[in-house]
């Protein structure tokens, strides 16, 4: 079962997302409302996907947290936010997330976005592995 964490500062919404995620067959490994607790958890646990709000508790927003996660871990990130303004989207684009869900959303949107993010990430890893094997084989032939 794939492990998901949720970073959301609204407790009721976080609980609803966790319930939907569980109903979709994923294991919710943790729910966090700030960057510090999320990073502490990631330091000791491997997860397959992160659902991340942009406005979270603390001094660090979700975009900065995503940048930090991307530098340290190979984990796909889906932003979940009500914000769709151009400035915010330009900031999000720099992080290159695997998805962006606009709140409010329903089960089908969550299901589709999570499925595609996990599938695309898996394919990317396979392509990188194949590329490494090909490069290694070419070097062995010399």
C-alpha positions as CSV (number, residue, x, y, z in Angstrom):
1,X,0.0,0.0,0.0
2,X,1.4,3.4,-1.0
3,X,2.2,5.8,1.8
4,X,0.9,9.3,1.7
5,X,1.5,12.3,4.0
6,X,-0.7,15.4,4.1
7,X,0.5,18.8,5.0
8,X,-2.6,21.0,5.8
9,X,-3.1,23.6,8.5
10,X,-6.9,23.2,8.7
11,X,-7.6,20.2,10.9
12,X,-11.1,19.4,9.6
13,X,-9.9,19.6,5.9
14,X,-6.9,17.5,6.7
15,X,-9.1,14.9,8.3
16,X,-11.4,14.9,5.2
17,X,-8.5,14.5,2.8
18,X,-7.1,11.7,4.9
19,X,-10.4,9.9,4.9
20,X,-10.8,10.3,1.1
21,X,-7.2,9.1,0.6
22,X,-7.7,6.1,2.8
23,X,-10.9,5.2,0.9
24,X,-8.9,5.3,-2.3
25,X,-6.6,2.6,-0.9
26,X,-3.7,4.6,0.2
27,X,-2.1,4.5,3.7
28,X,-2.0,8.0,5.3
29,X,1.3,7.9,7.2
30,X,1.0,11.3,8.8
31,X,-0.8,14.6,8.9
32,X,1.2,17.8,9.5
33,X,0.3,21.5,9.8
34,X,3.9,22.9,9.4
35,X,7.1,22.4,7.7
36,X,9.2,21.4,10.7
37,X,7.2,18.4,11.7
38,X,6.9,17.3,8.1
39,X,10.6,17.4,7.5
40,X,11.3,15.7,10.8
41,X,9.0,12.9,9.7
42,X,10.5,12.6,6.3
43,X,14.0,12.3,7.8
44,X,13.0,8.9,9.3
45,X,10.2,7.7,7.0
46,X,9.9,7.0,3.3
47,X,6.7,8.1,1.7
48,X,5.4,7.7,-1.9
49,X,3.5,11.0,-2.2
50,X,2.9,14.3,-0.4
51,X,-0.3,16.3,-0.5
52,X,0.8,19.8,0.3
53,X,-1.2,23.0,1.1
54,X,0.5,26.3,0.2
55,X,-0.5,28.3,3.3
56,X,0.6,26.2,6.4
57,X,1.4,27.2,9.9
58,X,4.8,28.6,10.7
59,X,7.3,30.9,8.9
60,X,7.8,28.5,6.0
61,X,5.0,28.2,3.4
62,X,4.2,25.1,1.3
63,X,6.2,26.3,-1.7
64,X,9.4,26.8,0.3
65,X,8.8,23.4,2.0
66,X,8.3,21.7,-1.4
67,X,11.7,23.2,-2.6
68,X,13.4,21.8,0.5
69,X,11.7,18.4,0.0
70,X,12.7,18.2,-3.7
71,X,16.4,18.9,-2.8
72,X,16.5,16.0,-0.3
73,X,14.0,13.4,-1.4
74,X,12.7,11.9,-4.6
75,X,9.0,12.1,-3.6
76,X,6.2,13.5,-5.8
77,X,4.3,16.5,-4.5
78,X,0.8,17.5,-5.3
79,X,-0.2,21.0,-4.1
80,X,-3.8,21.5,-2.7
81,X,-4.7,25.1,-2.6
82,X,-7.5,27.6,-3.2
83,X,-5.1,30.0,-4.8
84,X,-5.1,30.3,-8.6
85,X,-3.6,33.8,-9.1
86,X,-0.8,34.2,-11.6
87,X,1.8,35.2,-9.0
88,X,1.2,32.1,-6.9
89,X,1.1,29.8,-10.0
90,X,4.4,31.2,-11.2
91,X,6.0,30.4,-7.7
92,X,4.5,26.9,-7.8
93,X,5.7,26.3,-11.3
94,X,9.3,26.8,-10.1
95,X,9.0,23.8,-7.8
96,X,7.7,21.5,-10.7
97,X,5.1,19.6,-8.7
98,X,3.5,16.5,-10.0
99,X,0.0,18.1,-9.6
100,X,-2.1,21.0,-8.4
101,X,-5.6,20.5,-7.0
102,X,-7.8,23.6,-6.5
103,X,-9.8,23.6,-3.4
104,X,-12.6,22.6,-3.0
105,X,-12.2,19.3,-4.8
106,X,-13.9,16.0,-4.8
107,X,-12.9,12.4,-4.6
108,X,-12.6,11.9,-8.3
109,X,-10.3,14.8,-8.8
110,X,-8.1,13.6,-5.9
111,X,-8.1,10.0,-7.2
112,X,-7.1,11.0,-10.7
113,X,-4.4,13.5,-9.7
114,X,-2.8,11.1,-7.2
115,X,-2.9,8.2,-9.7
116,X,-1.3,10.2,-12.4
117,X,1.3,11.8,-10.2
118,X,2.4,8.4,-8.8
119,X,2.3,6.8,-12.3
120,X,4.3,9.6,-13.9
121,X,6.9,9.5,-11.1
122,X,7.3,5.8,-11.4
123,X,7.8,6.0,-15.1
124,X,10.3,8.8,-14.7
125,X,12.3,6.6,-12.3
126,X,12.2,3.6,-14.7
127,X,13.4,5.8,-17.5
128,X,16.3,7.1,-15.3
129,X,17.2,3.5,-14.3
130,X,17.1,2.4,-18.0
131,X,19.3,5.3,-18.9
132,X,21.8,4.4,-16.2
133,X,21.9,0.8,-17.4
134,X,22.4,1.8,-21.0
135,X,25.2,4.2,-20.0
136,X,26.8,1.6,-17.8
137,X,26.6,-1.0,-20.6
138,X,28.1,1.4,-23.1
139,X,31.0,2.1,-20.8
140,X,31.6,-1.6,-20.3
141,X,31.9,-2.1,-24.0
142,X,34.8,0.3,-24.3
